[in-house]
Amino acid sequence: MKLIEVVGYLGEAEYTPELQIPFPNNPTLQQWYKKLPQCNVEDVEKLINMWNLIHTKL
């Protein structure tokens, strides 16, 4: 990261992962993703459990 800062690319999403926006073609998923850090741990754990359940049934 220090090298990225030195060459002046620190503020660019391509070089700074926390600035990258996932789901560039789906604004609904973008909004949902942005809200995840504000959720309580129990809700996120439930979400992970549901995700795993869905994928084990495929």
C-alpha positions as CSV (number, residue, x, y, z in Angstrom):
1,M,0.0,0.0,0.0
2,K,2.9,2.3,0.7
3,L,4.1,2.0,-2.9
4,I,0.6,2.7,-4.2
5,E,0.5,5.8,-2.1
6,V,4.0,6.9,-3.3
7,V,3.0,6.7,-6.9
8,G,-0.2,8.6,-6.3
9,Y,-2.8,5.8,-6.9
10,L,-4.1,5.5,-3.3
11,G,-7.4,7.2,-4.0
12,E,-8.2,5.1,-7.1
13,A,-10.6,2.2,-6.6
14,E,-8.5,-0.1,-8.8
15,Y,-5.7,0.1,-6.3
16,T,-7.6,0.6,-3.1
17,P,-9.8,-2.4,-2.4
18,E,-12.0,-0.6,0.2
19,L,-13.1,1.9,-2.5
20,Q,-14.2,-0.8,-5.0
21,I,-17.9,-1.1,-5.4
22,P,-19.1,-4.7,-5.8
23,F,-22.0,-5.6,-8.1
24,P,-21.4,-2.7,-10.5
25,N,-24.4,-3.7,-12.6
26,N,-26.8,-4.2,-9.8
27,P,-27.7,-1.1,-7.6
28,T,-29.9,-3.1,-5.4
29,L,-27.1,-5.4,-4.4
30,Q,-24.8,-2.5,-4.0
31,Q,-27.1,-0.9,-1.5
32,W,-27.5,-4.1,0.4
33,Y,-23.8,-4.7,0.5
34,K,-23.1,-1.2,1.8
35,K,-25.5,-1.8,4.7
36,L,-23.8,-5.1,5.9
37,P,-21.2,-3.5,8.1
38,Q,-24.0,-1.8,10.1
39,C,-25.9,-5.0,10.7
40,N,-25.5,-6.8,14.0
41,V,-23.4,-10.0,14.2
42,E,-26.4,-12.3,14.8
43,D,-28.1,-11.2,11.6
44,V,-24.9,-11.6,9.5
45,E,-24.5,-15.1,11.0
46,K,-28.1,-16.0,10.0
47,L,-27.4,-14.7,6.5
48,I,-24.3,-16.9,6.3
49,N,-26.2,-19.9,7.5
50,M,-29.0,-19.3,4.9
51,W,-26.3,-18.9,2.2
52,N,-24.7,-22.2,3.2
53,L,-28.0,-23.9,3.3
54,I,-28.9,-22.7,-0.2
55,H,-25.6,-23.9,-1.6
56,T,-25.6,-27.3,0.0
57,K,-29.0,-28.0,-1.6
58,L,-27.8,-27.2,-5.1
